[in-house]
Amino acid sequence: MGVFRTVVSPTALPYVVTGFRLAAAVALILEIAAELFVGVPGLGKAIGVAQSSEAVTSSHVRR
């Protein structure tokens, strides 16, 4: 157990964190895509309504 804690954990931690970041980004993209296809109220539905009514300014995310 000592070797795992002193060698393996610190070495693997950057890869684990990178995996979580990539998974979170993919999950967000898939969630919005699912809302676009299913039509449930949410961000995907709001984007779809704005695009179908040609409201260009509200279909883009503003910072």
C-alpha positions in Angstrom: 0.0 0.0 0.0 2.9 2.4 0.7 4.2 2.1 -2.9 0.7 2.8 -4.3 0.4 5.9 -2.2 3.9 7.3 -2.8 4.5 6.3 -6.4 1.4 5.4 -8.3 -1.1 8.0 -7.0 0.9 11.2 -7.7 2.0 9.9 -11.1 -1.6 8.9 -12.2 -3.3 12.0 -10.8 -2.8 14.3 -13.8 -4.3 11.7 -16.1 -7.3 11.1 -13.8 -8.0 14.8 -13.7 -7.7 15.1 -17.4 -10.1 12.3 -17.9 -12.6 14.0 -15.6 -12.3 17.3 -17.5 -12.8 15.5 -20.9 -15.7 13.5 -19.6 -17.4 16.7 -18.2 -17.1 18.5 -21.6 -18.4 15.5 -23.5 -21.3 15.1 -21.1 -22.3 18.7 -21.5 -22.2 18.6 -25.3 -24.3 15.3 -25.3 -26.8 16.7 -22.8 -27.5 19.8 -25.0 -27.6 17.6 -28.2 -30.2 15.3 -26.5 -32.3 18.3 -25.5 -32.3 19.5 -29.1 -33.6 16.1 -30.4 -36.0 15.3 -27.6 -37.4 18.8 -27.2 -37.5 19.0 -23.4 -37.2 22.5 -21.9 -33.6 23.5 -21.4 -30.6 25.1 -23.1 -30.9 22.9 -26.2 -34.6 23.8 -26.6 -33.9 27.5 -26.2 -31.2 27.4 -28.9 -33.5 25.5 -31.2 -36.3 28.0 -30.8 -34.0 30.9 -31.3 -32.6 29.4 -34.5 -36.0 28.5 -35.9 -37.3 32.0 -35.3 -34.1 33.4 -36.8 -33.1 35.3 -33.7 -29.4 35.2 -34.3 -28.5 37.3 -31.3 -30.2 35.0 -28.8 -29.0 31.8 -30.4 -25.4 32.6 -29.6 -23.9 32.5 -26.1 -22.8 35.9 -24.9 -20.0 36.5 -22.4 
